[in-house]
Amino acid sequence: MSIQIRITVSKEINDLLERVSKKLGKKKSMLARELMEQKMYDLELIQKELKDLDEKG
């Protein structure tokens, strides 16, 4: 199940997302989602959640 969220970014961040998304051939929203997921991974939030699920299961 997918949930949509709305974020507000500065004009500069929006411009950067647009340029990079065009260069990569991706939608801006997909790039933003991937960046958010990568940051969560870098902060070890995803690994912690998966470990907690594994310990409960």
PyMOL CGO cylinders between C-alpha atoms (Angstrom):
from pymol import cmd
from pymol.cgo import CYLINDER

trace = [
    CYLINDER, 0.00, 0.00, 0.00, 1.41, 3.38, -0.98, 0.3, 1, 1, 1, 1, 1, 1,
    CYLINDER, 1.41, 3.38, -0.98, 0.90, 6.57, 0.97, 0.3, 1, 1, 1, 1, 1, 1,
    CYLINDER, 0.90, 6.57, 0.97, 1.42, 9.98, -0.55, 0.3, 1, 1, 1, 1, 1, 1,
    CYLINDER, 1.42, 9.98, -0.55, 3.05, 12.78, 1.38, 0.3, 1, 1, 1, 1, 1, 1,
    CYLINDER, 3.05, 12.78, 1.38, 3.62, 16.38, 0.44, 0.3, 1, 1, 1, 1, 1, 1,
    CYLINDER, 3.62, 16.38, 0.44, 6.84, 18.21, 1.23, 0.3, 1, 1, 1, 1, 1, 1,
    CYLINDER, 6.84, 18.21, 1.23, 7.86, 21.82, 0.87, 0.3, 1, 1, 1, 1, 1, 1,
    CYLINDER, 7.86, 21.82, 0.87, 11.37, 22.66, -0.28, 0.3, 1, 1, 1, 1, 1, 1,
    CYLINDER, 11.37, 22.66, -0.28, 13.14, 25.86, -1.21, 0.3, 1, 1, 1, 1, 1, 1,
    CYLINDER, 13.14, 25.86, -1.21, 13.28, 27.02, -4.81, 0.3, 1, 1, 1, 1, 1, 1,
    CYLINDER, 13.28, 27.02, -4.81, 16.96, 26.13, -4.92, 0.3, 1, 1, 1, 1, 1, 1,
    CYLINDER, 16.96, 26.13, -4.92, 16.36, 22.55, -3.77, 0.3, 1, 1, 1, 1, 1, 1,
    CYLINDER, 16.36, 22.55, -3.77, 13.48, 22.22, -6.21, 0.3, 1, 1, 1, 1, 1, 1,
    CYLINDER, 13.48, 22.22, -6.21, 15.67, 23.47, -9.07, 0.3, 1, 1, 1, 1, 1, 1,
    CYLINDER, 15.67, 23.47, -9.07, 18.42, 21.04, -8.09, 0.3, 1, 1, 1, 1, 1, 1,
    CYLINDER, 18.42, 21.04, -8.09, 15.96, 18.13, -7.91, 0.3, 1, 1, 1, 1, 1, 1,
    CYLINDER, 15.96, 18.13, -7.91, 14.63, 19.05, -11.34, 0.3, 1, 1, 1, 1, 1, 1,
    CYLINDER, 14.63, 19.05, -11.34, 18.09, 19.21, -12.92, 0.3, 1, 1, 1, 1, 1, 1,
    CYLINDER, 18.09, 19.21, -12.92, 19.26, 15.94, -11.37, 0.3, 1, 1, 1, 1, 1, 1,
    CYLINDER, 19.26, 15.94, -11.37, 16.01, 14.12, -12.13, 0.3, 1, 1, 1, 1, 1, 1,
    CYLINDER, 16.01, 14.12, -12.13, 16.24, 15.13, -15.79, 0.3, 1, 1, 1, 1, 1, 1,
    CYLINDER, 16.24, 15.13, -15.79, 19.87, 14.04, -15.94, 0.3, 1, 1, 1, 1, 1, 1,
    CYLINDER, 19.87, 14.04, -15.94, 18.96, 10.65, -14.41, 0.3, 1, 1, 1, 1, 1, 1,
    CYLINDER, 18.96, 10.65, -14.41, 15.75, 10.28, -16.40, 0.3, 1, 1, 1, 1, 1, 1,
    CYLINDER, 15.75, 10.28, -16.40, 13.62, 9.96, -13.26, 0.3, 1, 1, 1, 1, 1, 1,
    CYLINDER, 13.62, 9.96, -13.26, 10.60, 11.77, -11.95, 0.3, 1, 1, 1, 1, 1, 1,
    CYLINDER, 10.60, 11.77, -11.95, 11.43, 14.45, -9.41, 0.3, 1, 1, 1, 1, 1, 1,
    CYLINDER, 11.43, 14.45, -9.41, 9.16, 12.78, -6.85, 0.3, 1, 1, 1, 1, 1, 1,
    CYLINDER, 9.16, 12.78, -6.85, 10.93, 9.44, -7.32, 0.3, 1, 1, 1, 1, 1, 1,
    CYLINDER, 10.93, 9.44, -7.32, 14.33, 11.05, -6.83, 0.3, 1, 1, 1, 1, 1, 1,
    CYLINDER, 14.33, 11.05, -6.83, 13.14, 12.83, -3.67, 0.3, 1, 1, 1, 1, 1, 1,
    CYLINDER, 13.14, 12.83, -3.67, 11.77, 9.54, -2.31, 0.3, 1, 1, 1, 1, 1, 1,
    CYLINDER, 11.77, 9.54, -2.31, 15.03, 7.72, -3.05, 0.3, 1, 1, 1, 1, 1, 1,
    CYLINDER, 15.03, 7.72, -3.05, 17.04, 10.46, -1.34, 0.3, 1, 1, 1, 1, 1, 1,
    CYLINDER, 17.04, 10.46, -1.34, 14.79, 10.30, 1.73, 0.3, 1, 1, 1, 1, 1, 1,
    CYLINDER, 14.79, 10.30, 1.73, 15.10, 6.51, 1.89, 0.3, 1, 1, 1, 1, 1, 1,
    CYLINDER, 15.10, 6.51, 1.89, 18.88, 6.72, 1.54, 0.3, 1, 1, 1, 1, 1, 1,
    CYLINDER, 18.88, 6.72, 1.54, 19.09, 9.25, 4.37, 0.3, 1, 1, 1, 1, 1, 1,
    CYLINDER, 19.09, 9.25, 4.37, 16.98, 6.99, 6.59, 0.3, 1, 1, 1, 1, 1, 1,
    CYLINDER, 16.98, 6.99, 6.59, 19.35, 4.12, 5.73, 0.3, 1, 1, 1, 1, 1, 1,
    CYLINDER, 19.35, 4.12, 5.73, 22.40, 6.30, 6.49, 0.3, 1, 1, 1, 1, 1, 1,
    CYLINDER, 22.40, 6.30, 6.49, 20.92, 7.16, 9.88, 0.3, 1, 1, 1, 1, 1, 1,
    CYLINDER, 20.92, 7.16, 9.88, 20.39, 3.42, 10.45, 0.3, 1, 1, 1, 1, 1, 1,
    CYLINDER, 20.39, 3.42, 10.45, 16.66, 3.96, 11.01, 0.3, 1, 1, 1, 1, 1, 1,
    CYLINDER, 16.66, 3.96, 11.01, 15.72, 1.27, 8.50, 0.3, 1, 1, 1, 1, 1, 1,
    CYLINDER, 15.72, 1.27, 8.50, 18.20, -1.26, 9.88, 0.3, 1, 1, 1, 1, 1, 1,
    CYLINDER, 18.20, -1.26, 9.88, 16.97, -0.64, 13.44, 0.3, 1, 1, 1, 1, 1, 1,
    CYLINDER, 16.97, -0.64, 13.44, 13.34, -1.15, 12.41, 0.3, 1, 1, 1, 1, 1, 1,
    CYLINDER, 13.34, -1.15, 12.41, 14.14, -4.36, 10.54, 0.3, 1, 1, 1, 1, 1, 1,
    CYLINDER, 14.14, -4.36, 10.54, 16.16, -5.64, 13.52, 0.3, 1, 1, 1, 1, 1, 1,
    CYLINDER, 16.16, -5.64, 13.52, 13.27, -4.86, 15.88, 0.3, 1, 1, 1, 1, 1, 1,
    CYLINDER, 13.27, -4.86, 15.88, 10.85, -6.71, 13.58, 0.3, 1, 1, 1, 1, 1, 1,
    CYLINDER, 10.85, -6.71, 13.58, 13.21, -9.70, 13.40, 0.3, 1, 1, 1, 1, 1, 1,
    CYLINDER, 13.21, -9.70, 13.40, 13.53, -9.85, 17.18, 0.3, 1, 1, 1, 1, 1, 1,
    CYLINDER, 13.53, -9.85, 17.18, 9.73, -9.75, 17.61, 0.3, 1, 1, 1, 1, 1, 1,
    CYLINDER, 9.73, -9.75, 17.61, 9.12, -12.40, 14.94, 0.3, 1, 1, 1, 1, 1, 1,
]
cmd.load_cgo(trace, "trace")
